[in-house]
């Protein structure tokens, strides 16, 4: 099944939505909250794989982060992003308890999912936190590098986006280069992946918003919210990377010790933090096997 793309107006915010199946006709909806960059198009191979594993008996929504893809309004804070996801779910999904809601948050999207749980507790069935950045981001290896180079990146990366478009002014040429880059991706998904890079990631304003949100993450994501985790532990699955540079090395072990009854998995296959680039099929199978 092809993915439906649309720009949905969510409380005045133009929101890039990707949809598989029909939420109003399905008893179960999986909502995917991206990391950063919060471009939903990168998650389409993952969503497609999940959809196929369920034999199309579900619906899937991928909700892009506000301000990360055109049409652009302004930069949104993490709290505004969380409220935006709650409003999107309220607007796009049935509001009955009989409708099964499964949340999947990746990276900073996992942090957002945790913050959303209390308001969705009567509708929530399960939540999956994939490569979650829930604490001490600034102390991680990648966090330390980001903080050091952020003042330069904030101006350099948007400039490089502009330079790329200047050097390669023709869309057909840019598409050819990006198609070659995504040659290993399923053909049905390739066009969306190319469009996501071409029109979203390489937009200088999008890039600036992405970087500014990442900078806020370094300041805000410090202390793990154990109160929320304890309350919702039976409904949570944590999947930590074995070589995740955005998470301090001791976090997976500490989580297993703190929550011996929790479903806490440490990756044994060296999957990337940005799993959507190479390991969508593998993570989709892991999530599918955990859903009753």
Residue pairs with C-beta under 8 A, 6 or more apart in sequence:
1 20
1 21
1 51
1 56
2 188
3 18
3 19
3 20
3 44
3 47
3 48
3 189
3 192
4 18
4 19
4 20
5 16
5 17
5 18
5 19
5 192
6 17
6 19
7 14
7 15
7 16
7 17
7 71
8 14
8 15
8 17
8 88
8 91
8 92
9 15
10 66
10 84
10 87
10 88
10 91
11 84
11 87
11 91
13 66
13 73
13 76
13 84
14 71
14 73
15 63
15 64
15 66
15 84
15 88
16 39
16 40
16 41
16 64
16 69
16 200
17 40
17 61
17 62
17 63
17 64
17 88
17 92
18 40
18 41
18 43
18 44
18 47
18 61
18 62
18 64
18 192
19 59
19 60
19 61
19 62
20 47
20 48
20 51
20 59
20 60
21 51
21 56
21 58
21 59
21 60
22 59
23 29
23 59
23 61
23 92
23 93
23 94
24 94
25 59
26 57
26 58
26 59
27 98
27 99
27 100
28 54
28 57
28 58
28 59
28 99
28 100
28 101
28 102
28 125
29 58
29 59
29 60
29 61
29 93
29 99
29 100
29 101
29 102
30 47
30 50
30 58
30 59
30 60
30 61
30 102
30 103
30 104
31 60
31 61
31 62
31 63
31 85
31 89
31 93
31 101
31 102
31 103
31 104
32 40
32 43
32 46
32 47
32 60
32 61
32 62
32 63
32 104
32 105
32 106
32 109
33 63
33 85
33 103
33 104
33 105
33 106
33 109
33 110
33 112
33 113
34 40
34 42
34 43
34 62
34 63
34 64
34 65
34 106
34 107
34 109
35 106
35 107
35 108
35 109
35 110
35 131
35 133
35 274
36 65
36 68
36 107
36 108
36 210
36 213
36 214
36 217
37 65
37 68
37 200
37 201
37 206
37 210
38 64
38 65
38 66
38 68
38 81
38 109
38 210
38 213
39 64
39 65
39 68
39 69
39 196
39 200
39 201
40 62
40 63
40 64
40 69
40 196
41 64
41 192
41 193
41 195
41 196
41 200
42 193
42 196
42 276
42 277
43 62
43 106
43 276
43 280
44 62
44 189
44 192
44 193
45 185
45 186
45 189
45 193
45 276
45 280
45 281
46 275
46 276
46 280
46 283
46 284
47 60
47 62
48 186
48 188
48 189
49 280
49 281
49 284
49 285
50 58
50 60
50 284
50 287
50 288
51 58
51 60
53 284
53 285
53 288
54 288
61 88
61 92
61 93
63 85
63 88
63 89
65 76
65 81
65 213
66 73
66 76
66 80
66 81
66 84
67 73
67 74
67 75
67 76
67 206
67 209
68 200
68 206
68 209
68 210
68 213
69 196
69 199
69 200
69 203
69 206
70 199
70 200
70 203
70 205
70 206
72 203
72 205
72 206
72 209
75 208
75 209
75 212
75 213
76 84
76 209
76 213
77 216
78 108
78 111
78 112
78 213
78 216
78 217
78 220
81 112
81 213
82 112
82 115
82 116
85 112
85 116
86 116
86 119
86 120
89 101
89 120
93 99
93 101
95 123
97 122
97 123
99 123
100 125
101 120
101 123
101 124
101 125
102 125
102 126
102 127
102 128
102 291
103 113
103 116
103 120
103 124
103 126
103 127
103 128
104 113
104 127
104 128
104 130
104 287
105 111
105 112
105 113
105 114
105 127
105 128
105 129
105 130
105 132
106 130
106 131
106 275
106 276
107 130
107 131
107 132
107 133
107 246
107 273
108 133
108 213
108 217
108 221
110 129
110 130
110 131
110 132
110 133
110 134
111 132
111 133
111 134
111 217
111 221
113 127
113 129
114 129
114 134
114 225
114 228
114 229
115 225
115 228
117 124
117 127
117 228
117 231
117 232
118 228
118 231
121 232
124 232
124 235
125 235
126 235
126 236
126 237
126 290
126 291
127 232
127 235
127 236
127 237
128 236
128 237
128 239
128 287
128 290
129 236
129 237
129 238
129 239
130 239
130 275
130 283
130 287
131 239
131 240
131 241
131 244
131 246
131 247
131 273
131 275
132 238
132 239
132 240
132 247
133 140
133 217
133 221
133 246
133 247
134 221
134 224
134 225
135 221
135 222
135 223
135 224
135 248
135 251
136 143
136 221
136 222
136 223
136 248
136 251
137 143
137 217
137 218
137 221
137 222
137 246
137 247
138 144
138 147
138 218
138 219
138 221
138 222
139 248
140 244
140 245
140 246
140 247
140 248
141 245
142 245
142 246
143 218
143 246
146 153
146 214
146 215
146 218
147 218
150 211
150 214
150 215
150 218
153 211
154 208
154 211
154 212
154 215
157 207
157 211
158 204
158 205
158 207
158 208
159 204
161 201
161 202
161 203
161 204
161 207
162 204
164 174
164 202
165 174
165 202
168 174
168 177
171 198
174 198
175 194
175 198
178 193
178 194
178 197
178 198
179 190
179 194
182 190
182 193
182 194
184 278
185 193
200 206
201 207
201 210
226 258
229 236
229 259
229 262
233 259
233 261
233 262
236 262
236 263
237 263
237 265
237 287
237 290
238 255
238 262
238 263
238 264
238 265
239 265
239 267
239 283
239 286
240 247
240 251
240 252
240 255
240 264
240 265
240 266
240 267
241 247
241 266
241 267
241 271
241 272
241 273
242 266
242 267
242 268
242 269
242 270
243 270
244 273
245 273
246 273
252 264
252 266
255 262
255 264
256 262
256 264
256 266
263 290
265 286
269 279
269 282
271 278
271 279
271 282
271 283
272 278
272 279
275 282
275 283
